[in-house]
């Protein structure tokens, strides 16, 4: 049954090649639209804009675990290999929406604070179109 009301953050996950990024603390899904200038001598003093291309990224923070099912080491291999990955941002709940696209790992930043949990930030830049689809059985 589809999720109703405000979606609780831990319901959503980022899947790379069908595998959930493990031990995630925070997920972000950012889309933006570039605007281009449409000004010329006849447009007056006000700026005029037209839509351009859209793009974005998914990013997040995860616990740094050497034995994670899919974690830092896996993302490291993809980044170093410069491989394009299939990404799905999803709750995996039938009836909910999920967002799919291809992209590249563009950031891995590990932090190892004294006497605290180690974490890493990661980011995937969207390459191409994003689709929004309803999750079906």
Long-range contacts (C-beta under 8 A, 24 or more apart in sequence): 1-93, 1-94, 1-95, 2-93, 2-94, 2-95, 2-96, 3-91, 3-93, 3-95, 3-96, 7-91, 11-91, 11-93, 12-89, 12-90, 12-91, 13-89, 13-90, 13-91, 13-92, 14-58, 14-60, 14-87, 14-88, 14-89, 14-124, 15-87, 15-88, 15-89, 15-90, 16-70, 16-74, 16-75, 16-78, 16-85, 16-86, 16-87, 16-124, 17-85, 17-86, 18-86, 18-88, 19-69, 19-70, 19-74, 20-69, 20-70, 21-60, 21-62, 21-70, 21-71, 21-75, 21-122, 22-62, 22-65, 22-68, 22-69, 22-70, 22-71, 23-62, 23-63, 23-65, 23-68, 23-71, 24-60, 24-61, 24-62, 25-60, 25-61, 25-62, 25-63, 25-119, 26-60, 26-61, 27-58, 27-59, 27-60, 27-89, 28-57, 28-58, 28-59, 28-60, 29-56, 29-58, 29-89, 29-99, 30-56, 30-57, 30-58, 30-59, 31-55, 31-56, 31-126, 31-130, 32-56, 54-130, 55-125, 55-126, 56-126, 56-130, 57-103, 57-106, 57-123, 57-124, 57-125, 57-126, 58-87, 58-89, 58-103, 58-123, 58-124, 58-126, 59-107, 59-121, 59-122, 59-123, 59-124, 60-121, 60-122, 61-119, 61-120, 61-121, 61-122, 62-119, 62-120, 62-122, 63-117, 63-118, 63-119, 64-110, 64-111, 64-112, 64-117, 64-118, 64-119, 64-120, 72-108, 72-110, 72-120, 72-122, 75-105, 75-108, 75-122, 76-108, 78-105, 79-104, 79-105, 79-106, 79-108, 84-127, 85-124, 87-124, 87-126, 90-135, 91-135, 92-135, 93-135, 94-135, 94-136, 94-137, 95-134, 95-135, 96-134, 96-135, 97-132, 97-133, 97-134, 97-135, 98-132, 98-133, 98-134, 98-135, 99-130, 99-131, 99-132, 100-130, 100-131, 100-133, 101-126, 101-127, 101-128, 101-129, 101-130, 101-131, 102-126, 102-127, 102-128, 103-127
